Amino acid sequence: MGIYNKVMLYFWLVMAIFIFVAVTVMGLKSGFERWYHFYLFGGISLLMFFVRKWMLKRMEKHMLFLEEQKRQAENKA
């Protein structure tokens, strides 16, 4: 997995945590009835983290599969 992929994976996790903390603080300061809908953005960021992690695992498995097929093709030739 490349550096870019790892950085972007944890970027979404950091953003989710930051958004949850920021919305909670602002909700405590000025009332949750004004800020509760911003939790949606934190949820989307957390969802992006898990989807990206799942897709990276799929990509790694697929790359291993392609390498195995290439080795098998070389052995037959």
C-alpha positions as a printed Julia matrix, in Angstrom:
77×3 Matrix{Float64}:
   0.0     0.0     0.0
   1.42    3.34   -1.0
   2.1     6.25    1.28
  -0.69    8.28   -0.34
  -3.23    5.56    0.39
  -2.19    5.3     4.03
  -2.25    9.07    4.47
  -5.72    9.35    2.95
  -6.99    6.41    4.99
  -6.04    8.03    8.27
  -7.02   11.5     7.03
 -10.65   10.38    7.06
 -10.31    8.94   10.56
  -8.73   12.16   11.87
 -11.42   14.25   10.17
 -14.18   12.14   11.71
 -12.72   12.52   15.19
 -12.14   16.25   14.69
 -15.68   16.82   13.44
 -17.26   14.86   16.3
 -15.23   16.79   18.86
 -15.85   20.17   17.23
 -19.59   19.62   16.88
 -19.83   18.41   20.48
 -17.96   21.47   21.76
 -20.06   23.84   19.69
 -23.2    22.0    20.79
 -22.27   22.45   24.42
 -21.56   26.14   23.86
 -24.6    27.17   21.88
 -27.05   24.27   22.08
 -27.33   20.99   20.24
 -30.56   21.95   18.45
 -28.4    24.2    16.28
 -25.47   21.78   15.75
 -26.81   18.19   15.84
 -27.15   17.85   12.05
 -23.39   18.42   11.62
 -22.78   14.98   13.15
 -23.77   13.72    9.71
 -20.45   15.01    8.32
 -18.54   13.13   11.03
 -20.49   10.0    10.2
 -19.73   10.38    6.5
 -16.02   10.81    7.29
 -16.06    7.69    9.45
 -17.88    5.81    6.7
 -15.23    6.95    4.21
 -12.51    5.58    6.51
 -14.12    2.13    6.67
 -14.98    2.0     2.96
 -11.46    3.03    2.01
  -9.97    0.44    4.38
 -12.21   -2.26    2.9
 -11.34   -1.27   -0.66
  -7.59   -1.26    0.1
  -7.86   -4.8     1.47
  -9.74   -5.85   -1.66
  -7.08   -4.23   -3.84
  -4.26   -6.03   -1.99
  -6.02   -9.39   -2.35
  -6.6    -8.75   -6.04
  -2.95   -7.82   -6.6
  -1.88  -11.06   -4.9
  -4.32  -12.98   -7.09
  -2.91  -11.37  -10.25
   0.67  -12.17   -9.18
  -0.31  -15.78   -8.55
  -1.92  -16.03  -11.99
   1.2   -14.55  -13.58
   3.43  -17.1   -11.8
   1.17  -19.95  -12.88
   1.25  -18.72  -16.49
   5.06  -18.53  -16.39
   5.31  -22.06  -14.98
   3.11  -23.45  -17.78
   5.17  -21.77  -20.5
